[in-house]
């Protein structure tokens, strides 16, 4: 039922009588806002003092809390007929922005019920800041429900662009409720390529609500990989709330990591909210792998929200493995937000080992924004290793967003020698916002600093995007060793904007070690941006170490999308050691995604000698790759 019909007749009568009486008083001043204009009045933005009470609709909601304000707007909207709604919308446009769009949403819900065609046309005249797209969709959905051919004809008559696509997508979603195959035909007739994305969302969401098996089967049959994933996501999203276990079972069979991370997390979270015990048992029973890790993290987060100490006791009883490591991080990330002091005390009370390190490392990351001193104190206590390295890196990235200079100075004094990535993160973030200050700071580091070349390179990498000449001039002032360290960053960022100019600069470098370091960056960046252009450039390079380095980097980067092409290029490397290394890298990557295809290539190829083939055999046994954001970003 429409929300505006939920109130009892008595309440409506009293509310409308009061609202109309107030409104009549408000009209006595002769406000033109209620004239049924065909064009919205200019918005004022409500910047003047008393703007809320300067209009009759504003006086209706002035002084009320959120619930009373919404109720009053619904009751008031019921008093309006279709002819009065344009004037009411015009008056709502004069409200302060904090109230305006809520009022518009209520008024358009009423208008869509009375005259959706007029509401849709009127929404098309409103500015984007009025959430015009949402209002248009509200009207179109109601219009299509009443007269789909007319709604579709109007949507198709709009000028080509986002508004037209969005409007046809809204109609397609409504059609899918009664004729999903007709909705798919509508998409095929009106969209090309990625323009169909929103239409697929609407159609498969509506279809799955009525017939999930048919909708999901149809989604799986879409040939375009991107649109197929989009349709599958829309269908699964529709069932996350009503049947989360079924969604998880479908995801287990689908083996699509890009769906597991978002849909799987939502499904597990909904299930945990309803039946924590059952959902937890399900996660524990999953076989080792991506979905189990993800499920355990969701369990830890929900238990941490309800009873963090109980969650910790439960986790301590589980086997010591990577799944428990991820769950510990999820727990302490949640705990840090609710009671950081208790979380720190609990983490420090754990016995020495990986569990304790993971808990403290996660706390250091979460406390950067709220208790920097505590976060840095924790960092200093972490033993050297992977957990410490990751914590340093994440703290550096977070801190650099607010105080890059402070972060840089602290990390120079306290960063372990083997963790350069954290320092690079700080300077890169700094250079993105204030390259002059970052360059001045990095250039002032002692010449004996091992990191100076890397850090100056980070700054030059940002500088070269806007001012290649200045970046090259600054690069020339560095020592040979610093140039070797800085060349890759500068070349990679330059190649992102102008690969031809970057490659020409690199080929002109006289120092072979500097040139070889930079050429790999150009090749890798070019391969990602324009593999065809990169191959044409590679064909112009003379045989030798520089070409070998460029081809090795190119092969590594295209291996993700074209492993056989990457192998063909790797075979052209002259240096046997580099060639074997490139082949191993490509085969390892391929085996992580499609072990059967990689194995067949290795076993049947005659392009490599037996000793090289023997080196590839271990690559075929690599564990399958896990996809998804690192713990920090979840």
N, C-alpha and C positions, 0 to 999 in steps of 0.2 A: 504493500500500500504506500502511496505517496506520503511523505512525512507531513505534509500540510493538512492531511485529513485525519491525523491521529487524535486530535483533541475532541473532547466531548462537545455536544451541541451547546450545552449551557456555558461552558468555558469560552467557546467561540463567540457566543452571543455577547457575553459581558466584555470580552477583550475587544471585539470589533466595535461595539458601541462606544467603549472608552476611547479607542484609537481614532474613530471617526470624529468624536467630539473634540479631541485634541487637535486633529488635523484641520477641522473646520476653523478652529481658532487660529491655527497657523496660516490658513489661507486668507484670513481677513486682511493681511497686509498686501494682498494682490500679487503673491509670488507667481512668476511666469513659469516656474519649473514644472508645474503640473499641467501645463498645456500639452495636449497630445501631439508633440512635435514629431515629425518624421525623421529628424536628424538629431543625434545626441548633442546636447550642449557641451561646450568645452569644459574639461575637468579643471577644477581649481586646485586640487591637491590638498585642500584643507590646511593651508599653512598659517592662516591667520588665527589669532586667539578667538575662541568661541565659535570656530567653524562648524562644530557639531550641532550647535543650537541655531545656526543661521538658516537651516532648512527645516521644513515640517517633519520630514522623515527622520532627520537628526534629532529633533526634539522628542520624537517617539522613543528613541532608544537611549537618550541621554540619562546618565546616572544609574543605569541598570547593569547587573552582572551579565556574564556571557550567556547563561541559560535564559534569563529573562529577556535579553536582547534578541536572541534567536526566536524565542516564543512570540515576542511582540511582532517581529518581522513576518513570521508565518501568519499570524492572525491578521495583520494588516494586509498582507498580500491576498488573503481570501476575500477581502472587501472590494478588490479591484476587478473590473471586467477587462476584456482584451483591449478595449479602446483607451482605458486609463493607464495601461502599463507603460507605454512609451514615455508619458510624462513622469511616472514614478521612477523609471530607469534614469531619466535625465536628472531628476533630483538626487538620486543615489550617487550619480557621478560627481556631485558637488561635495560628498562626504569626505572626511579625511581617509587616506588610503587604508588605515588600520581598520576602518569600518566599511569602506566602500565595497570591496569585493565580496564580503559576506552578504551584504544587502543585495548586491547584484545576483548572487547565486540563488537566493531565495526568490527574488522577483522573476528570474528567468525560469525557475522550476514551475512557478505558477503560470507564466506566459506559455511555456511549452505544453502545458496541459490544456490551455484554452485555444491558442492559435500558434502552433509550433512553426508554421511557415513564416509568419510575421516575425516571430522571435529569432529565427535563424537569420533572416535578412537583416534584422536590426543588429544582431551580434556582429555581423560582418562589418558594420560601421564603427564599432568600438575600438579603442586603442589596445595594443597588446597588454599594457599594464593593467587593464581591466579583466585580464584572464579571458580575452575574447574567444580563444580557441575552445576552452572548456565550455563556455556559454553556448557557443555554436554547436558543439557536440551534444550538449543537453537538449537543445531544441531539435536537432536533426534526428536524434534517436527517437524522440517522441513522434516526430513527423513521419519517419520511416515506418513506425509501428502502425500509424493510421493510414498512410498513403505512400507506400514505398516508391512507386513509379514517379510521383511528383517530387519527392525528396531527392531521389537519384537524379532526376532531370535538372533540378536546381543545382545540385552539387557539381554535376558535369558542366554546367554553364559557367562556372567560375573560371577566372583566369588561371592558367596553368601556374602551379606553384604549391607551396606547403598547405595553404588554406584549402585548395581544391583536393589535394591528396588526402588531407585529414578528413574532409567532409565525405568523400567517397568511401573512405575506410570506415567511418561511423555508420554509413548506410549498409555497407557490407556486413558489419558485425550484427546489425539488426536482422538482415536477411538470413544470416547463418542460423538463427534460432529456428527457422522453419524450413529452410532449403540450403543446407551447407554446400551442396554441390553447385547450386546456383551462385552462391557467394564466391566460390573458387573461380567460377567462370567470370564473374564480375571483376575479380582481381586480374585475371588473365587479359581481359579486354581493356582495362583502364590503367594498368601499371606496367612498368618495365624495370627490371633489375631491383636495386635496393629501395626504390620508391615504394615497393609493395610491403615494406617492413611493418608499418602500423596496421595495414589492412590484414596481414596475416595474424598479427596479435589479436585484433578484434574478432576475426572469424573463428580462429581456433579456440579462443577463450569461450566464446558463446557456444560453439559446437560441443566442446568438452563438458560444458555444464549440463547438457542434455544427453550426450552419448559419448562418454570418454573413449571407450575402445575404438569406435569408428573414427573419432577425431584424431587420436594418436596414431592410428594406422595410416590415415591419410597424410599426417605430418611426416611420417617416416618415408613416405613415397615421393616427397618433393625432391627434385634433382639438385637444385642449387643448395650447396652445403650451408651457407649462411642463413638462407630462408628456411631450410629444413630445421636447423637448430632453433630458430626463432619460433617456428610453429610448435615444435615439441615443447619448448619452454612455456609458451602460452597455454597449451593444453594441460601441462603438469601443474602450472601455477593455479589453475582453476580448481584443482583437487587437493592442494596442499592443506587447506583448512579442514575439509570434510573427511579426507582419508589419507593422512600423512604416511601411514605404513605402506599403503599401496603405492604411493609415489616413490618411496624409498626402494621398494622391490623393483619397480620399473627402472629406476636409475641404476640398480645393480646389473640389470640385464643390458641396459643401453651402453654402458662403459664409455660415456661421454663426460670427460672431466669438466668441460666448460659448463655443463648443466649440474653436475654434482655439487660444485662449490656453492652456487647460489640457491638452487632449488632444494638440494639435499639439506643444506643448513636450515632453510626455512621449514622444511617438513619435520626434521628432527626437533627443532625448537618448538613447533606447535604440538608435537606428540608429547614432549617432555612437560609442557605446561598442563596437559590433560592427565597424563598417566606416567609420572616420572619412572616408576619402577619397571613398567613394561618396556618403555623406550630404552631405559638403561640396559636391561637384559638383552634387548635386540642388538644394541651397539656392541655389547661384550661378545655376542655370539657371531658377529660378522667375521669373516676370514681376514687375516692380516692384510693391510693394504690401505689405499686411499680412503675408502668409505668408512672403514673402522676408525681410522685416525680422526676423520672429520666428525664422526658420531661421538667419539670419546671426548672431543673438545667441547661439543655442544652439551654433553652431559655434565662435564666439569663446570661449564659456565652457569648452567641452571642450578646445579647443586651449590655452587659458590654463591649464587644470589640468595639462596634460601638458608643454607647452613654451611659456611665455608670450612669450619673446623671438621664437621662431619664429612665433607667432601674430601678434605685432606686425608683423614683417617682411611676413607675408602680407597683412595688412590695409592696409599702406601701399601695396601694389601695386594695390589695388582703386580703382574710380572714387570720386571725392569726392562723396558724396551722403548723404542721411539714413540709408540702410541701413547705410553704413559708420559713421556717427556712433553709431548704436545699438549696433553690434558693438564699437566701441571702448569704450563705456561698460561693456558686458558683460565684456569682457576685463579691464579695470582693476578692476572690482568683484571678479572672481575673484582677480586677482593680488594685490590688497590683502589678501586673507585669508590668502595663503600666504607672501608676502614683501613687506611694505609698503615697505621701504627700497629694494629693487630696483625696485619699481613706480614709486615717486616719481622715482627717478633716470632711469628709462626715459621717463617722461612729460615730465620737464623737458628731456630730450635731444631731444625732437621739435622740428621747426621751428615757428616761430610760426604760429598759424592755428587753425582750428576743431578739428582733430584733437587738438592739444595742449591746447586749452581743455577739450574734452570729457573727455580723460583725467584732467586735474588736477581738474576739477569732480567727477568720479565718485570720485576718491580722497578728496577732502575729505569727501564724504558718508560713505564707508565708514570713515574713520579717527576719526570723532567719538567713538565708544565706546572706542577703544583708544589713540588718540594725539591728544587734543584740540588740543594745541599745534601739532602738524604740520598738522592739519585747518584751524585758523584761519590759520596761516601761508600755506597754499595759497590760501585764500579771498582774502587781501589781494593776491595776485599776479594774480588773474584780471582780464582786461580787461572793461570794462562791456559788457553785452549779455545775450542770452537765456541763455547757458550760465552766466554769473555769477549771474544772477537765480535760476535754478533751484537752483544749488549753495547759495546763501545760504538759500533757503527750506528745502531739505532738511536742511541742517546745523542750522538754527534748530529745526525740528521734532524732530530727534533729541536735540539738547542739552536742549531744554525738558523732555523726559521725565524727566531726572535732576537737572537744576539750573536751573530756570526763572529764578531771580533772577540767577544768574551769566550766563546766556544773554542775558537782557534788558539787563543793564548793558553787556555787551560790544557787543551789536548797536546800542544807542543811540549808542555812540561810533563804530562802524565801518560801520554799514549805509549803503549808498548811498541818497540821498534818494528815488529813484524806486522803491525796493523796499520798500513798506510791508507786503506780504503776510507776509514773514518775521517781522517784529516782531509782527504780529497773531497769527501761529501760536504764538509763544512765550507771549504773554499769555493766549491762549485756553487753551492747555494748562495754564498756571499757575492760571488761574481755575477750571478744572475740578477741581483738587485742593485749592487753598487760595485761595478767592475773596477773603477778607479781606486777606491779604498782597498779592495781586495788585492789588486796588483801592487799597490804601494806597500802593503803589509808583507805580501809574499816576497817581493823583491828585496825587502830589508832583512830577510833572514840571513844568517851567516853563510858565507860561501861554503863552509864545511858541512852545512846541513845536507844530509842525504835526501831529504824530502823537497828541497827547494825547487829542483827541476820539475818534479811532479806537480807541485802546487802552482808554480808559475804557469805550467802547461794547462792546468785547469782554468786559470784566469784567461789565458790567451785563447783557449778554446771558445770561451764565451765572447771575447773581444773580436775574434776573427769573423764572427757571424755578421757583425755590423761594420767592422773597419779592418779589412784584411791587411791593408798597408801598415797600420799602426801595430798590428799583431806581429807581422813579419819583422818590422824594425825592432820591436822589443825582443823578439826571439834571437835576433842577431847579437844582442848584448850578453847572452848567456854563455857560460863555459861549455866546452864540448860535451862533458858528461851531463850537464843540465839540459843541453839541447837534445841529447838522446832521450832523456826522460820526458821532455816537454813536447817533442815532435809529434807523438802519436795523438795527443789530445788536440793540438792545433789542427793537424791534418784531418782528423776525423770530423771535427766540427765544420771545417771549411768544406770538406767533401759533401757534407749534408746539404749545403747551400749551392755549391758550385764545384762538383767533382772534377771537371776538366781543369779548372784553375788550380785546384788543390794538387792534382796529380802533376801538373806542369811545375809547380813550385817544388814538390818533393823530388822530381827527377833532376832538378837543378842543384840539389844539395850535394856538396862535395864529399862530406864525411860519409863513408859507406854504412857505418853502424847507425848513424842518425837517419840516413835515407831508408834503410831497411826497416827501421822501427816505424817510420812514418808511412811507408808504402803499404804495409799491412792494414793500417787504419783506414787509408783511402779505399783500398780494395773491399774491406769489410763493409764500410758504410755505403759505398757505391752498389755493392751486391744487394744490400737490403732495399735501397731506394730504386734502383734500376738495373736489374741483373743483365738485361740485354745490352745496355750501354756499357756496363762493366766488362762484359765479355769482349766487346769490340775494342775496348781499350787494352785489355790483356793481350789481345792478338798483336798489338803494336809494340809490345815490350820485347827487347832482345833477351835471348837466353842468358841465364846467370842467376846469382843469388837474389838480386832484387826482384826479378820475375818470379822466382820460386816462392819468395815470401808473399808476394801479392797473390799468387794462385792458391797458396795454402790458406790464406785468410779468406779468399773468395769461396773456396770449396767449403770451408767450415760454416760460412754464413748461409750458403744456398742449400746446405744439406738438409735443413728442416723442411724445405718445400720441394726440393728436386734432388733426392739422394743419388739417383743414377747419373744425373748431369754433373753433380759434385764429384762423383767418383771418376767420371770421364776426364774432368779437368785435373783432378789430383794426379792422375796417371801421367800427365804431361810435365810434372815437376822433375827437373834434372837431378837434383841432389837426392840420393837414395834414402837417407835418413829423414829428410823432410817429406819425401813422397810417402814413405811408410807411416810417418806420423799423421799426415793428412788422411790417408786411407783409413787408418785406425779410428780417427775422430769421426769420420763420416759413417763408417760401419757401426760404430758404437751408438751414434745418434739414431741411425736407422733401426737398429735392433731394438732400441728402447721403445720405438713406436710400432714397428712391424717386423718382428723377429723372423717370421717365415720368409718374407721377401728378401731381407738382408742375408739370411742363410742361403737361400737359393742363388743369390748373386755370387757369394763367396765360393760356393761349391762348384759353380758352373763356369766362372770366368777363366779365361785363358790369357788374360792381359797382364798377369803378375806372376813372378816366379814362385816356386813352392815355398821358399823360406819366408817370403812376404805374406803368402797366404796363411802360413802357420801362425804368424803374428796376429792375424785377424780372427782366428778361431776363438780366443778368449773374449773378444769384443761381443760375440754373439750370445754370450752367457750373462751379459750385463742385466741387472734388474730393470724391469719396465719403468719408464719415467713417470714420476708423479707430477701432476700439473696443479696449478692453483697458487694463490698468493701466499707468501711466507706468513708465518704466524703473526708477525707485527702488523700486517695490513688487514687481518680478518676482523 
